[in-house]
Amino acid sequence: MTETFTVETEGTVSVTDVTDPVKKQIPLEVEAGLCTIHVPHTTAGVTVNEAESRLMTDIETAVSALFADERDYCHDEIDDNAVAHLQSMLLGSNVTVPITAGDLALGTWQSILLFDGDGPRTRTVSVTVVDRT
């Protein structure tokens, strides 16, 4: 079963906690299984980490610092977003989280975070649940 939802991102680079909307996509009858979260965008990524606001700002800062905006990237001749493509490659486009007792089996401080390196945009998040009950 696959469902999607959209997220309106803010700023050129942003990190958004999408844990709650992902949880809403898990059918009530699923007690155990796998949940894969995928972002079908080449300038966005998804990861699991803590959704503390200062850390989310640190993630934005750190990922932005990895690639120099002023560098002469070949892809920028097309649409001036090569940095966002490179950033999203590091994070990846999907994560899989186990489902236990009908809920995401995340650690105490873990959340599902959407990274956008080319915002603000409307981003689609795809959630695929595999039922193992």
Secondary structure, DSSP 8 states (H G I E B T S, - for coil): -EEEEEEE--SSSEEEE-HHHHHTTS-TT--EEEEEEE---TTEEEEEE---HHHHHHHHHHHHHTS-TTS--TTHHHHS-HHHHHHHHHH-SEEEEEEETTEE---TT-EEEEEESS-S-EEEEEEEEEE--
